[in-house]
């Protein structure tokens, strides 16, 4: 799979690239429910690593025609 995010970069809330996976509010909901990509919490700052986002996106991949949706 082509990588959606630069695996060597960290992304913080407010970076426009994060909008591809969800709004700031949606990401907050996922963090509260322990869903979505892995992240770091440093004080009040939330940081997403590009490699973690790519791994999460790959786990969400759906292959049409396969039973179970994955």
C-alpha positions as CSV (number, residue, x, y, z in Angstrom):
1,X,0.0,0.0,0.0
2,X,1.2,3.5,-0.7
3,X,1.8,5.4,2.5
4,X,-0.7,8.1,3.2
5,X,1.5,9.9,5.7
6,X,5.3,10.5,5.9
7,X,6.5,7.7,8.2
8,X,9.3,9.9,9.5
9,X,7.2,12.8,10.4
10,X,5.1,13.7,13.5
11,X,1.7,15.4,13.1
12,X,0.0,17.6,15.7
13,X,-3.6,18.6,16.0
14,X,-4.2,21.4,13.6
15,X,-2.0,20.0,10.8
16,X,-4.2,20.0,7.7
17,X,-2.9,16.6,6.7
18,X,-4.8,15.0,9.6
19,X,-8.1,16.1,8.1
20,X,-7.9,13.1,5.8
21,X,-8.6,10.7,8.7
22,X,-11.0,12.9,10.6
23,X,-11.9,16.3,12.1
24,X,-10.3,17.5,15.2
25,X,-13.5,16.6,17.1
26,X,-13.6,13.1,15.6
27,X,-10.0,12.5,16.6
28,X,-10.9,13.6,20.2
29,X,-13.8,11.2,20.3
30,X,-11.6,8.3,19.1
31,X,-9.0,9.1,21.7
32,X,-11.6,9.2,24.4
33,X,-12.9,5.8,23.3
34,X,-9.4,4.3,22.7
35,X,-10.0,4.1,19.0
36,X,-8.2,5.5,16.0
37,X,-4.4,5.7,15.4
38,X,-1.9,5.4,18.2
39,X,-0.8,8.8,19.6
40,X,1.4,10.5,22.2
41,X,0.1,12.9,24.8
42,X,2.7,15.3,26.0
43,X,1.0,17.6,28.4
44,X,-1.9,19.0,26.5
45,X,-0.3,18.4,23.1
46,X,-1.4,15.4,21.0
47,X,1.1,14.0,18.6
48,X,0.6,11.4,15.9
49,X,3.5,9.6,14.3
50,X,3.1,9.1,10.5
51,X,4.1,5.4,10.7
52,X,1.4,4.8,13.4
53,X,-1.2,6.5,11.2
54,X,-0.2,4.4,8.2
55,X,-0.4,1.2,10.3
56,X,-3.8,2.1,11.5
57,X,-5.0,3.0,8.0
58,X,-3.8,-0.4,6.8
59,X,-5.8,-2.1,9.5
60,X,-8.9,-0.3,8.3
61,X,-8.5,-1.6,4.8
62,X,-11.6,-3.3,3.3
63,X,-11.3,-5.7,0.4
64,X,-14.7,-5.9,-1.4
65,X,-15.9,-9.4,-2.1
66,X,-14.2,-11.0,1.0
67,X,-16.4,-12.3,3.7
68,X,-16.3,-10.4,7.0
69,X,-15.5,-7.1,5.2
70,X,-11.7,-7.5,5.5
